[in-house]
Amino acid sequence: MVRSISCRVTLLLALLALPGAADAQGFPDRTMRMVVGYAPGGTTDLVARLAAEFMGQDLGQQIVVENRGGAGGVPGALAVLQAPADGHVLMLQSGGLNQAEALGTPLPFDAVAAWAPVGLVGTSAISLVVHPGVPATNLRELQAYVRASGQPLRLGSPGTNLSGALYAQEMGIEIEEIRYRGTGLVVNDLLAGRVQSYAIALPGILQHIRSGGLRPLAIASATRSPVMPELPTTVEQGFPGIITSSWFGVVVRAGTPPERVARLGQSVTRMVADPTMRSRLSEAGVDVTTDAGPAFFDTLIREDRARWELVVRRGNLRQ
């Protein structure tokens, strides 16, 4: 028995002597931050708060959500990139930086290379919603209404919204993009009728759809959402080119020690496997991932950037 215990102690000491092993065991060692590049109340903010709650408990440290809205998420990104690369400052991203970069927004960093992907939480197909005053209940009716009116469709945007541009390109209609500092502000003006439409992932708009304050016309997917199965897809309505979704994932600054990225990634993996968290995210309209790994997430980010570059080129939207 003494020999067995001695062997176990020796093995433990050997493992702790490996590069980064002791560091990973002691991380995190203080309160953490999760930065969101948008104002409170939107889809990304909702997912961030659920992720911060679970990961904080899982890692044994409080994670404070910090909202830094405006400019397509750039101020929020800079807050993370200017912090030490030690894994204590996270960002919940949802693709806004890829869209900003595609549009030609000057970025003091590369929208992909600046980050170390930690893990994907989930995705949510983009729905097109309108104010009830817009006389349309589906995409074909909206297309006919806009063309007959001779006026562009006023579309709200939280900084950048290339999903709205994709809808417009495929439907052959003109839009007037009206930009705001965050989703909450867009929704307020949409409810008041000051803008007519918004292309947004379901989590940020479900309560207003269910209350009747807004009318959904379609969801940009090949399959219907389990959260709102009565909502027809873009494909069903004759627009197979309108396939787009928001993704929600945790990243840290590039250069963060790999063992710390791995520890954070393990927490994300546990989160998306947790039945209670999967249920809470699903109820909010998020399609929870089945592969939270950083390699899969990195591929998704790069494919997302390429998709928006194509939309910008096709519409000559680069600023």
Buried (B, 14 or more C-beta within 10 A) or exposed (E): EEEEEEEEEEEEEEEEEEEBEEBBEEBBEEEBBBBBBBBBBBBBBBBBBBBBBBBBEBBEBBBEBBBBBBBBBBEBBBBBBEBEBBBBBBBBBBBBBBBBBBBEBEBEBEBBEBBBBBBBBBBBBBBBBBBEEBEBEBBBBBBEBBEEEEEBBBBBBBBBBBBBBBBBBBBEBEBEBBBBBBBBBBBBBBBEEEBBBBBBBBBBBBEBBEEEBBBBBBBBBEEBBEBBEEBBBBBBBEBEEBBBBBBBBBBBBBEBBBBBBBBBBBBBBBBBEBEEBBEBBBEBBBBBBEEBBBEBBBBBBEEBBEBBBEBBEEEEBEE
